[in-house]
Amino acid sequence: MKQCIENPNDVDWESFWAEKLKDKVNKDWDKAAPGFFKRTRKDDYQDALFDKLILNENDTVLDVGCGEGSVTIPIAKRVKKVIGIDSSPKMLEYLEKRASEQNIDNIETFLKPIEEISYDDIGDVDVVVCSRSLNGIVPIRKVLTELNNIAGKYVFITIFGPENKKIEKDFDIEIGRKTEDFPDYNYFFNILFNMGIYANIERFDLKNYREYDSIADAMDNGKFRLDLYSDEEKKLLEKYLERILSFENGKYFNVNDKADWIMIWWKK
């Protein structure tokens, strides 16, 4: 007999979140860093993100999972100071390189896994930004508690929407491989609700689809987990992309190959 839960607020959403992530294979972000640095370009995700962020020139900002700086750098141009935290030394190296090239000197980097973020290490900041960085974090309630304590004004988080990585998931289904599945954003919202945080939710209306110079470029775009595929599966991926991608004006593309992101944010 199934146990009946009388109060929906008693559901342990954090356990459901962790269960979804139990088989996840962590990515080697140091190895991925050069590709991210090379591919980084301004797109409509950044436009959508910066349309929503509430920042002023006197703010201090914590950028969680800052990576190579695709969000950190433009934030730094708008505020007093940014603290970029990431678990990858190579990502931080590229961030510092990009900041130096643009003569930006108001960024402090912090090498630490997101799971180990603490108020004791960071202290008070005005705004916390977690851009595309919390989807795979298992101790999510612990991390959210620390981030909420760190932020003085706002917390802004983006996580996967339901249509994100569509062509990647379709390929895994086609070859009979268990797709890399992340918890849906409703888990995240309910975890916050049970913490007493009543957040706002918005879905970015992104128009741009990805474009590639070649089939090889489409394979090595950072979205497919090539490190998990066998040589035979990589050959199948090449054939799959040749089939589903169109070619026009010197670029390969598929109109369904675009990002889908949910913003969850709250005011302290």
ABEGO torsion letter per residue (X at the ends): XBBBBABAAABBAAAAAAAAAAABBBBBAAAAAAAAAAABBBBAAAAAAAAABBBBAABBBBBBGAEAGAAAAAAAAABABBBBBBABAAAAAAAAAAAAAAGBAABBBBBBBAAABBAAAAEBBABBBBBGAAAABABAAAAAAAAAAABAABBBBBBBBAABGAAAAAAAAAAGBBBBBBBBAAAAAAAAAAAGBBBBBBBBBBABBBBBABAAAAAAAGABBAAABBAAAAAAAAAAAAAABBBBGGBBBBAABBBBBBBBBBBX
